[in-house]
Amino acid sequence: MSLSQTITGTLAASGRLDKLLAEASGLSRERVKALMAAGAVVVGKTTATNPSAKMQAGAHFTIEVPPATEPEAQPEDIALDVAFEDAHLIVVNKPAGMVVHPAAGNLTGTLVNALLHHCQGQLSGIGGVARPGIVHRIDKDTSGLLVVAKSTAAHEGLAAQFADHSIHRRYLAVCGGYPVPADGTIEGIIGRSPGNRKKMAVLDEDSARGKHAITHYKTLKTLNNASLVECRLETGRTHQVRVHFASIGHALLGDPAYGRTSAVLRPVLQRLRFVRQALHAASLGFNHPVTGDYVEFHAEIPDDMRELIDETTR
Protein backbone atom coordinates (compact mmCIF):
# COMPACT_ATOMS: atom_id res chain seq x y z
CA MET A 1 0.00 0.00 0.00
CA SER A 2 1.26 3.46 -0.89
CA LEU A 3 1.65 5.86 2.05
CA SER A 4 1.33 9.63 2.27
CA GLN A 5 4.45 11.73 2.75
CA THR A 6 5.03 14.89 4.77
CA ILE A 7 7.75 17.26 3.62
CA THR A 8 8.82 20.04 5.96
CA GLY A 9 11.51 22.67 5.73
CA THR A 10 12.46 26.33 5.65
CA LEU A 11 12.59 28.61 2.64
CA ALA A 12 16.24 29.38 1.91
CA ALA A 13 15.67 32.59 -0.02
CA SER A 14 13.09 35.23 -0.87
CA GLY A 15 11.00 35.17 -4.03
CA ARG A 16 8.11 33.44 -5.75
CA LEU A 17 6.56 30.77 -3.52
CA ASP A 18 6.17 27.86 -5.97
CA LYS A 19 9.79 28.21 -7.12
CA LEU A 20 11.09 28.34 -3.54
CA LEU A 21 9.02 25.33 -2.50
CA ALA A 22 10.18 23.32 -5.50
CA GLU A 23 13.81 24.07 -4.69
CA ALA A 24 13.36 23.25 -1.00
CA SER A 25 11.27 20.10 -1.41
CA GLY A 26 12.75 18.48 -4.50
CA LEU A 27 9.32 18.44 -6.19
CA SER A 28 8.67 20.00 -9.58
CA ARG A 29 6.98 23.39 -9.70
CA GLU A 30 4.00 21.85 -11.49
CA ARG A 31 3.54 19.30 -8.73
CA VAL A 32 3.90 21.99 -6.09
CA LYS A 33 1.17 24.02 -7.83
CA ALA A 34 -1.14 20.99 -7.94
CA LEU A 35 -0.60 20.32 -4.24
CA MET A 36 -1.22 23.99 -3.43
CA ALA A 37 -4.49 23.86 -5.34
CA ALA A 38 -5.46 20.81 -3.28
CA GLY A 39 -4.82 22.68 -0.01
CA ALA A 40 -1.87 20.47 0.88
CA VAL A 41 0.71 23.23 1.44
CA VAL A 42 1.03 25.28 4.64
CA VAL A 43 3.51 28.15 5.01
CA GLY A 44 3.80 29.44 8.53
CA LYS A 45 0.30 28.86 9.87
CA THR A 46 -1.54 29.62 6.62
CA THR A 47 -2.65 27.28 3.86
CA ALA A 48 -0.86 28.54 0.76
CA THR A 49 -2.85 28.51 -2.49
CA ASN A 50 -1.19 31.26 -4.55
CA PRO A 51 1.89 29.96 -6.41
CA SER A 52 3.03 33.48 -7.37
CA ALA A 53 2.93 34.86 -3.81
CA LYS A 54 6.14 36.59 -2.76
CA MET A 55 7.73 35.10 0.35
CA GLN A 56 10.67 35.96 2.58
CA ALA A 57 13.53 33.66 3.47
CA GLY A 58 13.16 31.73 6.71
CA ALA A 59 9.45 30.87 6.43
CA HIS A 60 8.63 27.34 7.56
CA PHE A 61 6.55 25.13 5.27
CA THR A 62 4.79 21.77 5.34
CA ILE A 63 3.69 19.83 2.25
CA GLU A 64 1.39 16.83 2.57
CA VAL A 65 1.93 14.56 -0.44
CA PRO A 66 -1.05 12.19 -0.75
CA PRO A 67 -0.63 8.48 -1.39
CA ALA A 68 -1.10 7.27 -4.93
CA THR A 69 -4.59 5.90 -5.50
CA GLU A 70 -5.64 3.19 -7.89
CA PRO A 71 -6.91 4.55 -11.20
CA GLU A 72 -10.38 3.85 -12.43
CA ALA A 73 -8.98 2.71 -15.76
CA GLN A 74 -8.34 -1.00 -16.19
CA PRO A 75 -5.61 -2.66 -18.27
CA GLU A 76 -6.66 -3.59 -21.80
CA ASP A 77 -4.71 -5.61 -24.34
CA ILE A 78 -4.59 -2.94 -27.05
CA ALA A 79 -1.72 -2.91 -29.54
CA LEU A 80 0.64 0.06 -29.26
CA ASP A 81 3.07 1.51 -31.80
CA VAL A 82 6.07 2.02 -29.50
CA ALA A 83 8.79 4.33 -30.82
CA PHE A 84 11.01 3.98 -27.74
CA GLU A 85 10.91 2.46 -24.28
CA ASP A 86 13.26 2.09 -21.33
CA ALA A 87 12.88 1.74 -17.58
CA HIS A 88 11.87 5.39 -17.17
CA LEU A 89 9.65 6.36 -20.09
CA ILE A 90 7.84 5.19 -23.19
CA VAL A 91 7.22 7.10 -26.43
CA VAL A 92 4.11 6.03 -28.34
CA ASN A 93 2.87 6.86 -31.83
CA LYS A 94 -0.83 7.34 -31.06
CA PRO A 95 -3.34 6.66 -33.84
CA ALA A 96 -6.08 9.15 -34.64
CA GLY A 97 -9.30 8.21 -32.88
CA MET A 98 -7.70 7.07 -29.62
CA VAL A 99 -8.42 9.11 -26.48
CA VAL A 100 -5.40 9.59 -24.22
CA HIS A 101 -7.09 9.38 -20.81
CA PRO A 102 -10.41 7.86 -19.70
CA ALA A 103 -13.23 10.35 -19.24
CA ALA A 104 -17.00 10.40 -19.45
CA GLY A 105 -18.00 8.72 -22.70
CA ASN A 106 -14.53 7.21 -23.19
CA LEU A 107 -13.88 4.92 -20.22
CA THR A 108 -12.29 2.13 -22.25
CA GLY A 109 -10.08 1.80 -25.29
CA THR A 110 -7.87 4.72 -24.28
CA LEU A 111 -4.11 5.06 -24.38
CA VAL A 112 -4.01 4.76 -20.59
CA ASN A 113 -5.92 1.45 -20.73
CA ALA A 114 -3.39 0.18 -23.27
CA LEU A 115 -0.41 1.43 -21.25
CA LEU A 116 -1.64 -0.17 -18.03
CA HIS A 117 -1.54 -3.52 -19.82
CA HIS A 118 1.67 -2.94 -21.77
CA CYS A 119 3.67 -1.57 -18.83
CA GLN A 120 2.12 -3.93 -16.26
CA GLY A 121 1.72 -1.24 -13.64
CA GLN A 122 5.11 0.40 -14.24
CA LEU A 123 3.79 3.92 -14.74
CA SER A 124 4.43 6.85 -12.45
CA GLY A 125 1.99 7.63 -9.66
CA ILE A 126 2.80 11.31 -9.39
CA GLY A 127 0.04 13.71 -8.38
CA GLY A 128 -1.85 11.18 -6.29
CA VAL A 129 -3.00 8.90 -9.12
CA ALA A 130 -1.26 5.57 -9.48
CA ARG A 131 0.29 4.53 -12.78
CA PRO A 132 -1.14 6.76 -15.50
CA GLY A 133 2.17 8.49 -16.27
CA ILE A 134 0.59 11.14 -18.50
CA VAL A 135 2.62 14.38 -18.69
CA HIS A 136 1.01 15.82 -21.84
CA ARG A 137 -1.79 14.98 -24.25
CA ILE A 138 -2.73 15.25 -27.88
CA ASP A 139 -6.32 15.41 -29.09
CA LYS A 140 -8.31 12.25 -29.76
CA ASP A 141 -8.32 12.83 -33.52
CA THR A 142 -4.72 14.02 -33.75
CA SER A 143 -2.19 11.30 -34.54
CA GLY A 144 1.44 11.13 -33.53
CA LEU A 145 4.03 11.02 -30.79
CA LEU A 146 3.42 11.26 -27.07
CA VAL A 147 5.81 10.54 -24.18
CA VAL A 148 4.63 8.83 -20.99
CA ALA A 149 6.54 8.57 -17.69
CA LYS A 150 7.18 5.19 -16.09
CA SER A 151 9.07 6.50 -13.06
CA THR A 152 8.61 9.44 -10.72
CA ALA A 153 12.01 10.84 -11.73
CA ALA A 154 10.96 10.78 -15.37
CA HIS A 155 7.59 12.37 -14.60
CA GLU A 156 9.16 15.20 -12.63
CA GLY A 157 11.84 15.82 -15.26
CA LEU A 158 9.48 15.75 -18.23
CA ALA A 159 6.91 17.95 -16.46
CA ALA A 160 9.61 20.54 -15.80
CA GLN A 161 10.63 20.58 -19.48
CA PHE A 162 7.03 20.98 -20.63
CA ALA A 163 6.60 23.79 -18.10
CA ASP A 164 9.62 25.72 -19.37
CA HIS A 165 8.70 25.06 -23.04
CA SER A 166 12.02 23.34 -23.82
CA ILE A 167 10.38 20.27 -25.42
CA HIS A 168 10.84 20.11 -29.20
CA ARG A 169 7.45 19.50 -30.86
CA ARG A 170 6.96 19.43 -34.64
CA TYR A 171 3.55 18.90 -36.21
CA LEU A 172 2.46 18.42 -39.80
CA ALA A 173 -0.92 19.82 -40.81
CA VAL A 174 -3.00 20.40 -43.91
CA CYS A 175 -4.78 23.73 -43.77
CA GLY A 176 -7.25 25.35 -46.12
CA GLY A 177 -5.94 27.97 -48.54
CA TYR A 178 -2.47 29.50 -48.58
CA PRO A 179 -1.15 31.23 -45.44
CA VAL A 180 0.39 34.66 -46.01
CA PRO A 181 3.26 34.89 -45.41
CA ALA A 182 4.10 31.32 -46.39
CA ASP A 183 6.41 31.05 -43.37
CA GLY A 184 5.66 32.90 -40.17
CA THR A 185 4.61 32.97 -36.54
CA ILE A 186 1.13 33.05 -35.03
CA GLU A 187 0.79 34.50 -31.54
CA GLY A 188 -2.22 35.09 -29.35
CA ILE A 189 -3.89 34.50 -26.03
CA ILE A 190 -5.73 31.16 -26.13
CA GLY A 191 -8.53 30.45 -23.67
CA ARG A 192 -12.06 29.11 -23.44
CA SER A 193 -14.34 30.58 -26.09
CA PRO A 194 -16.83 33.02 -24.52
CA GLY A 195 -19.53 31.65 -26.83
CA ASN A 196 -18.83 27.94 -26.41
CA ARG A 197 -17.06 26.55 -23.35
CA LYS A 198 -16.23 23.32 -25.19
CA LYS A 199 -14.07 25.22 -27.67
CA MET A 200 -10.95 27.33 -27.39
CA ALA A 201 -10.42 30.72 -29.03
CA VAL A 202 -7.88 33.48 -29.52
CA LEU A 203 -8.84 36.14 -26.99
CA ASP A 204 -8.05 39.82 -26.61
CA GLU A 205 -4.43 40.51 -25.73
CA ASP A 206 -5.40 41.95 -22.36
CA SER A 207 -7.54 38.96 -21.43
CA ALA A 208 -6.74 37.31 -18.10
CA ARG A 209 -8.74 34.19 -19.02
CA GLY A 210 -6.18 32.58 -21.31
CA LYS A 211 -2.49 31.92 -21.83
CA HIS A 212 -0.04 33.26 -24.37
CA ALA A 213 0.59 30.84 -27.24
CA ILE A 214 3.19 30.85 -30.03
CA THR A 215 3.19 28.67 -33.15
CA HIS A 216 5.94 28.92 -35.78
CA TYR A 217 4.92 27.56 -39.17
CA LYS A 218 6.45 26.86 -42.57
CA THR A 219 4.64 25.98 -45.78
CA LEU A 220 6.14 22.75 -47.11
CA LYS A 221 3.90 22.21 -50.12
CA THR A 222 1.20 24.15 -51.95
CA LEU A 223 -1.80 21.96 -52.70
CA ASN A 224 -5.12 22.47 -54.49
CA ASN A 225 -6.83 25.13 -52.34
CA ALA A 226 -4.82 23.88 -49.37
CA SER A 227 -1.30 23.79 -47.93
CA LEU A 228 0.88 21.26 -46.14
CA VAL A 229 2.48 23.13 -43.25
CA GLU A 230 5.06 22.32 -40.62
CA CYS A 231 4.32 23.71 -37.16
CA ARG A 232 6.81 24.08 -34.34
CA LEU A 233 5.23 24.80 -30.98
CA GLU A 234 6.93 27.21 -28.63
CA THR A 235 4.07 26.70 -26.17
CA GLY A 236 1.59 23.86 -25.71
CA ARG A 237 -1.95 25.14 -25.24
CA THR A 238 -5.14 23.15 -25.72
CA HIS A 239 -5.98 22.91 -29.45
CA GLN A 240 -3.16 25.39 -30.13
CA VAL A 241 -2.43 24.61 -33.80
CA ARG A 242 -6.11 24.20 -34.65
CA VAL A 243 -7.13 27.47 -33.00
CA HIS A 244 -4.20 29.47 -34.34
CA PHE A 245 -4.75 28.46 -37.96
CA ALA A 246 -8.49 29.02 -37.69
CA SER A 247 -7.76 32.50 -36.30
CA ILE A 248 -5.87 33.49 -39.46
CA GLY A 249 -8.55 32.09 -41.77
CA HIS A 250 -6.81 28.82 -42.65
CA ALA A 251 -8.47 26.18 -40.49
CA LEU A 252 -7.17 22.62 -40.72
CA LEU A 253 -8.97 20.39 -43.19
CA GLY A 254 -11.51 18.08 -41.60
CA ASP A 255 -11.51 19.91 -38.26
CA PRO A 256 -15.02 19.35 -36.84
CA ALA A 257 -14.76 22.16 -34.28
CA TYR A 258 -12.82 24.95 -35.98
CA GLY A 259 -12.88 24.15 -39.68
CA ARG A 260 -15.05 25.37 -42.54
CA THR A 261 -14.08 23.23 -45.50
CA SER A 262 -14.35 24.97 -48.87
CA ALA A 263 -16.86 23.71 -51.42
CA VAL A 264 -13.97 22.64 -53.64
CA LEU A 265 -12.42 20.38 -50.99
CA ARG A 266 -15.61 19.03 -49.39
CA PRO A 267 -16.10 16.29 -52.04
CA VAL A 268 -12.48 15.17 -51.55
CA LEU A 269 -12.93 14.76 -47.80
CA GLN A 270 -16.20 12.91 -48.34
CA ARG A 271 -14.68 10.56 -50.91
CA LEU A 272 -11.76 9.76 -48.60
CA ARG A 273 -14.06 9.62 -45.55
CA PHE A 274 -11.64 12.00 -43.86
CA VAL A 275 -13.51 13.16 -40.75
CA ARG A 276 -10.75 14.39 -38.42
CA GLN A 277 -8.47 17.40 -38.24
CA ALA A 278 -5.49 16.91 -40.56
CA LEU A 279 -2.88 17.15 -37.81
CA HIS A 280 -0.01 14.82 -36.93
CA ALA A 281 2.59 15.09 -34.14
CA ALA A 282 5.57 14.14 -36.32
CA SER A 283 8.58 14.82 -34.06
CA LEU A 284 9.21 14.91 -30.33
CA GLY A 285 12.55 15.78 -28.73
CA PHE A 286 13.66 16.34 -25.15
CA ASN A 287 16.46 15.78 -22.67
CA HIS A 288 16.05 12.34 -21.16
CA PRO A 289 14.99 13.17 -17.58
CA VAL A 290 17.32 10.54 -16.07
CA THR A 291 20.34 10.23 -18.37
CA GLY A 292 20.35 13.87 -19.48
CA ASP A 293 20.95 12.88 -23.11
CA TYR A 294 18.97 14.66 -25.81
CA VAL A 295 16.67 12.23 -27.61
CA GLU A 296 14.41 12.84 -30.59
CA PHE A 297 11.78 10.65 -32.21
CA HIS A 298 9.94 10.81 -35.53
CA ALA A 299 6.68 9.29 -36.76
CA GLU A 300 5.80 8.97 -40.44
CA ILE A 301 2.69 10.79 -41.58
CA PRO A 302 -0.27 8.34 -41.38
CA ASP A 303 -1.95 6.84 -44.42
CA ASP A 304 -5.14 8.90 -44.19
CA MET A 305 -3.24 12.21 -44.24
CA ARG A 306 -0.94 10.92 -46.98
CA GLU A 307 -3.98 10.09 -49.12
CA LEU A 308 -5.42 13.53 -48.44
CA ILE A 309 -2.19 15.19 -49.55
CA ASP A 310 -2.01 13.03 -52.65
CA GLU A 311 -5.63 13.80 -53.58
CA THR A 312 -5.09 17.55 -53.24
CA THR A 313 -1.69 17.73 -54.95
CA ARG A 314 -1.86 20.04 -57.95
C-alpha positions as CSV (number, residue, x, y, z in Angstrom):
1,M,0.0,0.0,0.0
2,S,1.3,3.5,-0.9
3,L,1.7,5.9,2.0
4,S,1.3,9.6,2.3
5,Q,4.5,11.7,2.8
6,T,5.0,14.9,4.8
7,I,7.8,17.3,3.6
8,T,8.8,20.0,6.0
9,G,11.5,22.7,5.7
10,T,12.5,26.3,5.7
11,L,12.6,28.6,2.6
12,A,16.2,29.4,1.9
13,A,15.7,32.6,0.0
14,S,13.1,35.2,-0.9
15,G,11.0,35.2,-4.0
16,R,8.1,33.4,-5.8
17,L,6.6,30.8,-3.5
18,D,6.2,27.9,-6.0
19,K,9.8,28.2,-7.1
20,L,11.1,28.3,-3.5
21,L,9.0,25.3,-2.5
22,A,10.2,23.3,-5.5
23,E,13.8,24.1,-4.7
24,A,13.4,23.2,-1.0
25,S,11.3,20.1,-1.4
26,G,12.7,18.5,-4.5
27,L,9.3,18.4,-6.2
28,S,8.7,20.0,-9.6
29,R,7.0,23.4,-9.7
30,E,4.0,21.8,-11.5
31,R,3.5,19.3,-8.7
32,V,3.9,22.0,-6.1
33,K,1.2,24.0,-7.8
34,A,-1.1,21.0,-7.9
35,L,-0.6,20.3,-4.2
36,M,-1.2,24.0,-3.4
37,A,-4.5,23.9,-5.3
38,A,-5.5,20.8,-3.3
39,G,-4.8,22.7,0.0
40,A,-1.9,20.5,0.9
41,V,0.7,23.2,1.4
42,V,1.0,25.3,4.6
43,V,3.5,28.2,5.0
44,G,3.8,29.4,8.5
45,K,0.3,28.9,9.9
46,T,-1.5,29.6,6.6
47,T,-2.7,27.3,3.9
48,A,-0.9,28.5,0.8
49,T,-2.8,28.5,-2.5
50,N,-1.2,31.3,-4.5
51,P,1.9,30.0,-6.4
52,S,3.0,33.5,-7.4
53,A,2.9,34.9,-3.8
54,K,6.1,36.6,-2.8
55,M,7.7,35.1,0.3
56,Q,10.7,36.0,2.6
57,A,13.5,33.7,3.5
58,G,13.2,31.7,6.7
59,A,9.5,30.9,6.4
60,H,8.6,27.3,7.6
61,F,6.6,25.1,5.3
62,T,4.8,21.8,5.3
63,I,3.7,19.8,2.3
64,E,1.4,16.8,2.6
65,V,1.9,14.6,-0.4
66,P,-1.1,12.2,-0.8
67,P,-0.6,8.5,-1.4
68,A,-1.1,7.3,-4.9
69,T,-4.6,5.9,-5.5
70,E,-5.6,3.2,-7.9
71,P,-6.9,4.5,-11.2
72,E,-10.4,3.8,-12.4
73,A,-9.0,2.7,-15.8
74,Q,-8.3,-1.0,-16.2
75,P,-5.6,-2.7,-18.3
76,E,-6.7,-3.6,-21.8
77,D,-4.7,-5.6,-24.3
78,I,-4.6,-2.9,-27.1
79,A,-1.7,-2.9,-29.5
80,L,0.6,0.1,-29.3
81,D,3.1,1.5,-31.8
82,V,6.1,2.0,-29.5
83,A,8.8,4.3,-30.8
84,F,11.0,4.0,-27.7
85,E,10.9,2.5,-24.3
86,D,13.3,2.1,-21.3
87,A,12.9,1.7,-17.6
88,H,11.9,5.4,-17.2
89,L,9.6,6.4,-20.1
90,I,7.8,5.2,-23.2
91,V,7.2,7.1,-26.4
92,V,4.1,6.0,-28.3
93,N,2.9,6.9,-31.8
94,K,-0.8,7.3,-31.1
95,P,-3.3,6.7,-33.8
96,A,-6.1,9.1,-34.6
97,G,-9.3,8.2,-32.9
98,M,-7.7,7.1,-29.6
99,V,-8.4,9.1,-26.5
100,V,-5.4,9.6,-24.2
101,H,-7.1,9.4,-20.8
102,P,-10.4,7.9,-19.7
103,A,-13.2,10.4,-19.2
104,A,-17.0,10.4,-19.5
105,G,-18.0,8.7,-22.7
106,N,-14.5,7.2,-23.2
107,L,-13.9,4.9,-20.2
108,T,-12.3,2.1,-22.3
109,G,-10.1,1.8,-25.3
110,T,-7.9,4.7,-24.3
111,L,-4.1,5.1,-24.4
112,V,-4.0,4.8,-20.6
113,N,-5.9,1.5,-20.7
114,A,-3.4,0.2,-23.3
115,L,-0.4,1.4,-21.2
116,L,-1.6,-0.2,-18.0
117,H,-1.5,-3.5,-19.8
118,H,1.7,-2.9,-21.8
119,C,3.7,-1.6,-18.8
120,Q,2.1,-3.9,-16.3
121,G,1.7,-1.2,-13.6
122,Q,5.1,0.4,-14.2
123,L,3.8,3.9,-14.7
124,S,4.4,6.9,-12.5
125,G,2.0,7.6,-9.7
126,I,2.8,11.3,-9.4
127,G,0.0,13.7,-8.4
128,G,-1.8,11.2,-6.3
129,V,-3.0,8.9,-9.1
130,A,-1.3,5.6,-9.5
131,R,0.3,4.5,-12.8
132,P,-1.1,6.8,-15.5
133,G,2.2,8.5,-16.3
134,I,0.6,11.1,-18.5
135,V,2.6,14.4,-18.7
136,H,1.0,15.8,-21.8
137,R,-1.8,15.0,-24.3
138,I,-2.7,15.2,-27.9
139,D,-6.3,15.4,-29.1
140,K,-8.3,12.2,-29.8
141,D,-8.3,12.8,-33.5
142,T,-4.7,14.0,-33.8
143,S,-2.2,11.3,-34.5
144,G,1.4,11.1,-33.5
145,L,4.0,11.0,-30.8
146,L,3.4,11.3,-27.1
147,V,5.8,10.5,-24.2
148,V,4.6,8.8,-21.0
149,A,6.5,8.6,-17.7
150,K,7.2,5.2,-16.1
151,S,9.1,6.5,-13.1
152,T,8.6,9.4,-10.7
153,A,12.0,10.8,-11.7
154,A,11.0,10.8,-15.4
155,H,7.6,12.4,-14.6
156,E,9.2,15.2,-12.6
157,G,11.8,15.8,-15.3
158,L,9.5,15.7,-18.2
159,A,6.9,17.9,-16.5
160,A,9.6,20.5,-15.8
161,Q,10.6,20.6,-19.5
162,F,7.0,21.0,-20.6
163,A,6.6,23.8,-18.1
164,D,9.6,25.7,-19.4
165,H,8.7,25.1,-23.0
166,S,12.0,23.3,-23.8
167,I,10.4,20.3,-25.4
168,H,10.8,20.1,-29.2
169,R,7.5,19.5,-30.9
170,R,7.0,19.4,-34.6
171,Y,3.6,18.9,-36.2
172,L,2.5,18.4,-39.8
173,A,-0.9,19.8,-40.8
174,V,-3.0,20.4,-43.9
175,C,-4.8,23.7,-43.8
176,G,-7.2,25.4,-46.1
177,G,-5.9,28.0,-48.5
178,Y,-2.5,29.5,-48.6
179,P,-1.1,31.2,-45.4
180,V,0.4,34.7,-46.0
181,P,3.3,34.9,-45.4
182,A,4.1,31.3,-46.4
183,D,6.4,31.0,-43.4
184,G,5.7,32.9,-40.2
185,T,4.6,33.0,-36.5
186,I,1.1,33.1,-35.0
187,E,0.8,34.5,-31.5
188,G,-2.2,35.1,-29.4
189,I,-3.9,34.5,-26.0
190,I,-5.7,31.2,-26.1
191,G,-8.5,30.4,-23.7
192,R,-12.1,29.1,-23.4
193,S,-14.3,30.6,-26.1
194,P,-16.8,33.0,-24.5
195,G,-19.5,31.7,-26.8
196,N,-18.8,27.9,-26.4
197,R,-17.1,26.5,-23.4
198,K,-16.2,23.3,-25.2
199,K,-14.1,25.2,-27.7
200,M,-11.0,27.3,-27.4
201,A,-10.4,30.7,-29.0
202,V,-7.9,33.5,-29.5
203,L,-8.8,36.1,-27.0
204,D,-8.1,39.8,-26.6
205,E,-4.4,40.5,-25.7
206,D,-5.4,42.0,-22.4
207,S,-7.5,39.0,-21.4
208,A,-6.7,37.3,-18.1
209,R,-8.7,34.2,-19.0
210,G,-6.2,32.6,-21.3
211,K,-2.5,31.9,-21.8
212,H,0.0,33.3,-24.4
213,A,0.6,30.8,-27.2
214,I,3.2,30.9,-30.0
215,T,3.2,28.7,-33.2
216,H,5.9,28.9,-35.8
217,Y,4.9,27.6,-39.2
218,K,6.5,26.9,-42.6
219,T,4.6,26.0,-45.8
220,L,6.1,22.7,-47.1
221,K,3.9,22.2,-50.1
222,T,1.2,24.2,-51.9
223,L,-1.8,22.0,-52.7
224,N,-5.1,22.5,-54.5
225,N,-6.8,25.1,-52.3
226,A,-4.8,23.9,-49.4
227,S,-1.3,23.8,-47.9
228,L,0.9,21.3,-46.1
229,V,2.5,23.1,-43.3
230,E,5.1,22.3,-40.6
231,C,4.3,23.7,-37.2
232,R,6.8,24.1,-34.3
233,L,5.2,24.8,-31.0
234,E,6.9,27.2,-28.6
235,T,4.1,26.7,-26.2
236,G,1.6,23.9,-25.7
237,R,-2.0,25.1,-25.2
238,T,-5.1,23.1,-25.7
239,H,-6.0,22.9,-29.5
240,Q,-3.2,25.4,-30.1
241,V,-2.4,24.6,-33.8
242,R,-6.1,24.2,-34.6
243,V,-7.1,27.5,-33.0
244,H,-4.2,29.5,-34.3
245,F,-4.7,28.5,-38.0
246,A,-8.5,29.0,-37.7
247,S,-7.8,32.5,-36.3
248,I,-5.9,33.5,-39.5
249,G,-8.6,32.1,-41.8
250,H,-6.8,28.8,-42.6
251,A,-8.5,26.2,-40.5
252,L,-7.2,22.6,-40.7
253,L,-9.0,20.4,-43.2
254,G,-11.5,18.1,-41.6
255,D,-11.5,19.9,-38.3
256,P,-15.0,19.3,-36.8
257,A,-14.8,22.2,-34.3
258,Y,-12.8,25.0,-36.0
259,G,-12.9,24.2,-39.7
260,R,-15.0,25.4,-42.5
261,T,-14.1,23.2,-45.5
262,S,-14.4,25.0,-48.9
263,A,-16.9,23.7,-51.4
264,V,-14.0,22.6,-53.6
265,L,-12.4,20.4,-51.0
266,R,-15.6,19.0,-49.4
267,P,-16.1,16.3,-52.0
268,V,-12.5,15.2,-51.6
269,L,-12.9,14.8,-47.8
270,Q,-16.2,12.9,-48.3
271,R,-14.7,10.6,-50.9
272,L,-11.8,9.8,-48.6
273,R,-14.1,9.6,-45.5
274,F,-11.6,12.0,-43.9
275,V,-13.5,13.2,-40.8
276,R,-10.8,14.4,-38.4
277,Q,-8.5,17.4,-38.2
278,A,-5.5,16.9,-40.6
279,L,-2.9,17.2,-37.8
280,H,0.0,14.8,-36.9
281,A,2.6,15.1,-34.1
282,A,5.6,14.1,-36.3
283,S,8.6,14.8,-34.1
284,L,9.2,14.9,-30.3
285,G,12.5,15.8,-28.7
286,F,13.7,16.3,-25.1
287,N,16.5,15.8,-22.7
288,H,16.1,12.3,-21.2
289,P,15.0,13.2,-17.6
290,V,17.3,10.5,-16.1
291,T,20.3,10.2,-18.4
292,G,20.3,13.9,-19.5
293,D,20.9,12.9,-23.1
294,Y,19.0,14.7,-25.8
295,V,16.7,12.2,-27.6
296,E,14.4,12.8,-30.6
297,F,11.8,10.7,-32.2
298,H,9.9,10.8,-35.5
299,A,6.7,9.3,-36.8
300,E,5.8,9.0,-40.4
301,I,2.7,10.8,-41.6
302,P,-0.3,8.3,-41.4
303,D,-1.9,6.8,-44.4
304,D,-5.1,8.9,-44.2
305,M,-3.2,12.2,-44.2
306,R,-0.9,10.9,-47.0
307,E,-4.0,10.1,-49.1
308,L,-5.4,13.5,-48.4
309,I,-2.2,15.2,-49.5
310,D,-2.0,13.0,-52.7
311,E,-5.6,13.8,-53.6
312,T,-5.1,17.6,-53.2
313,T,-1.7,17.7,-54.9
314,R,-1.9,20.0,-58.0
